[in-house]
């Protein structure tokens, strides 16, 4: 049953070990440890400040299927995408059944942009190869899946794009691998702690990008 205390009678000051050092534990980390100790997780906990209607549920189901269809690469992949239903949302922990009623969880709040402690994705382009000066900055909010797509498109807009010819066809080529960009943003969104009040930060350094492009052609 985490967290563990050295002295249970004097638990006002709580510490964690980070890279060989002892530091005061922030409140969000303690809450996360308590939930994990009870085999519970923030995203699947009921969101007490929200209510949900059948229309709300249907809209989220339709939105999630639409996103899946938009990102399917082939017609065969699109054909395999099934409808998202209320039962599917229950099995995913996006909805929760409590006393015979359907209630939204924190995951529902994140997917609909209704989280009371809304975390955003901040994108910044820095001059050179450090954070001393920035030349552009954007912040995206709302549903987390929309934040991901907006941040991804922002990066594609800001990096250089060239082309190569394959036979008689032209193919756009970005200076950074686009699959890796999407994967990095998706991992940041999926694996962050949503008890942590901080934002996800995507940083682009124009000097480092230029060096990468020069080295890879």
C-alpha positions in Angstrom: 0.0 0.0 0.0 2.2 2.8 -1.2 3.5 5.4 -0.3 5.8 4.0 2.4 6.7 6.2 5.3 9.9 6.1 7.4 8.0 7.5 10.4 4.2 7.1 10.2 3.7 9.4 13.2 5.5 12.3 11.4 4.3 12.1 7.8 3.9 15.8 7.1 7.2 16.0 5.2 7.3 13.2 2.5 10.4 12.5 0.4 11.2 10.6 -2.8 14.4 9.3 -4.2 15.3 10.8 -7.7 18.6 9.9 -9.4 20.5 9.2 -6.1 19.1 12.3 -4.3 16.4 12.8 -1.7 13.7 15.4 -2.5 10.4 16.6 -1.1 7.6 14.8 -2.9 5.1 17.1 -4.7 1.5 16.7 -3.8 0.5 15.2 -7.2 3.1 12.4 -6.9 1.8 11.4 -3.5 -1.8 11.3 -4.8 -0.5 9.1 -7.7 1.3 6.7 -5.3 -1.8 6.4 -3.1 -3.9 5.5 -6.1 -1.4 3.0 -7.5 -1.1 1.4 -4.0 -4.9 0.7 -4.2 -4.6 -0.5 -7.9 -6.5 2.6 -9.1 -5.5 5.2 -11.7 -6.5 8.8 -12.2 -7.9 8.5 -15.7 -10.4 5.8 -14.6 -11.6 7.5 -11.5 -15.1 9.1 -11.6 -15.1 12.8 -12.4 -17.4 14.1 -9.7 -17.8 17.6 -11.2 -19.3 16.2 -14.4 -22.5 14.6 -15.5 -23.1 12.9 -18.9 -26.2 12.4 -21.1 -26.9 9.8 -23.8 -26.3 12.5 -26.4 -22.9 13.3 -24.8 -22.0 9.7 -25.0 -23.1 9.3 -28.6 -21.1 12.4 -29.6 -17.9 11.1 -28.0 -18.4 7.7 -29.7 -18.9 9.4 -33.1 -15.9 11.7 -32.6 -13.6 8.8 -31.6 -14.6 6.7 -34.6 -14.2 9.7 -36.9 -10.6 10.2 -35.6 -9.8 6.6 -36.2 -11.2 6.7 -39.8 -9.2 9.9 -40.6 -6.0 8.3 -39.6 -6.5 4.9 -41.2 -4.0 4.5 -44.0 -5.8 2.1 -46.3 -9.4 1.2 -47.2 -8.8 -2.2 -45.6 -7.8 -0.5 -42.3 -10.9 1.7 -42.5 -13.1 -1.4 -43.0 -11.8 -2.9 -39.8 -12.8 0.0 -37.6 -15.8 -0.8 -35.5 -18.4 1.5 -34.0 -17.5 2.9 -30.6 -20.4 2.3 -28.2 -21.3 3.0 -24.6 -20.2 -0.5 -23.6 -16.9 0.1 -25.3 -16.4 3.3 -23.3 -17.2 1.4 -20.1 -14.7 -1.3 -21.0 -12.0 1.4 -21.7 -12.7 3.1 -18.3 -13.9 6.3 -20.0 -17.3 5.8 -18.4 -18.1 4.2 -15.1 -21.2 2.5 -13.7 -22.0 3.7 -10.2 -25.2 2.8 -8.3 -26.9 1.8 -11.6 -26.0 5.1 -13.3 -23.4 5.9 -15.9 -20.9 8.6 -14.8 -18.0 10.1 -16.6 -14.4 9.4 -15.5 -11.4 11.7 -15.7 -10.6 10.1 -19.1 -13.9 11.3 -20.4 -13.1 14.8 -19.2 -9.7 14.7 -20.9 -11.2 13.4 -24.2 -13.9 16.1 -24.2 -11.7 19.0 -23.0 -13.8 19.3 -19.8 -11.0 18.5 -17.3 -11.1 20.9 -14.4 -7.3 20.9 -14.3 -6.8 21.3 -18.0 -3.3 20.5 -19.2 -2.2 21.9 -22.6 0.5 21.2 -25.2 3.0 24.1 -25.6 5.0 24.4 -28.7 8.0 26.7 -29.0 10.7 27.4 -31.6 14.0 28.6 -30.1 16.7 30.5 -31.7 20.0 28.6 -31.9 20.4 25.4 -29.8 19.3 26.5 -26.3 16.3 28.2 -24.7 17.7 31.7 -24.3 15.6 33.2 -27.1 12.4 32.0 -28.8 11.0 33.1 -32.1 7.5 31.6 -32.0 5.2 30.0 -29.4 1.8 28.4 -29.5 -0.3 26.7 -26.9 -3.1 24.2 -27.7 -6.0 23.3 -25.4 -9.2 21.4 -25.6 -9.7 17.6 -26.0 -6.3 15.8 -25.8 -6.7 14.1 -29.2 -7.2 17.5 -30.8 -4.2 18.9 -28.9 -2.1 16.1 -30.3 -3.1 16.7 -33.9 -2.7 20.5 -33.6 0.8 20.1 -32.1 1.8 17.6 -34.9 0.5 20.0 -37.6 2.4 22.9 -36.0 5.7 21.0 -36.1 5.1 20.1 -39.8 4.3 23.7 -40.6 7.5 25.0 -38.9 10.1 22.5 -40.2 11.5 22.6 -43.7 10.0 20.5 -46.5 11.7 19.4 -49.7 10.8 16.8 -52.3 12.2 13.8 -54.1 11.2 12.2 -57.4 10.2 8.5 -57.5 9.7 7.6 -61.1 7.2 10.1 -62.4 5.8 10.9 -59.0 6.8 13.7 -56.6 7.0 12.9 -52.9 7.2 15.5 -50.1 10.1 14.9 -47.7 10.3 16.7 -44.3 13.7 17.4 -42.7 12.6 15.3 -39.6 10.9 11.9 -39.9 7.1 12.6 -39.5 6.3 9.2 -38.0 8.8 9.9 -35.2 7.3 13.4 -34.6 3.8 11.9 -34.2 5.1 9.1 -32.0 6.9 11.5 -29.7 3.8 13.6 -29.2 1.5 10.6 -28.8 3.8 9.1 -26.1 4.0 12.4 -24.2 0.2 12.6 -24.1 -0.4 8.9 -23.3 2.3 8.4 -20.6 2.2 11.7 -18.7 0.7 12.0 -15.2 -2.5 14.0 -15.4 -2.3 14.7 -11.7 0.8 16.8 -12.6 -0.5 20.4 -13.2 2.3 21.1 -15.7 2.0 21.2 -19.5 3.6 19.1 -22.2 6.3 21.1 -24.0 7.4 20.5 -27.6 10.6 22.4 -28.3 12.2 23.0 -31.7 15.7 24.4 -32.0 16.4 26.0 -35.4 20.1 25.4 -35.2 19.8 21.7 -34.4 17.1 21.2 -37.0 19.3 22.8 -39.7 22.3 20.6 -38.7 20.1 17.5 -38.9 18.8 18.5 -42.3 22.4 19.2 -43.6 23.7 15.9 -42.4 20.8 13.8 -43.8 20.2 15.5 -47.2 
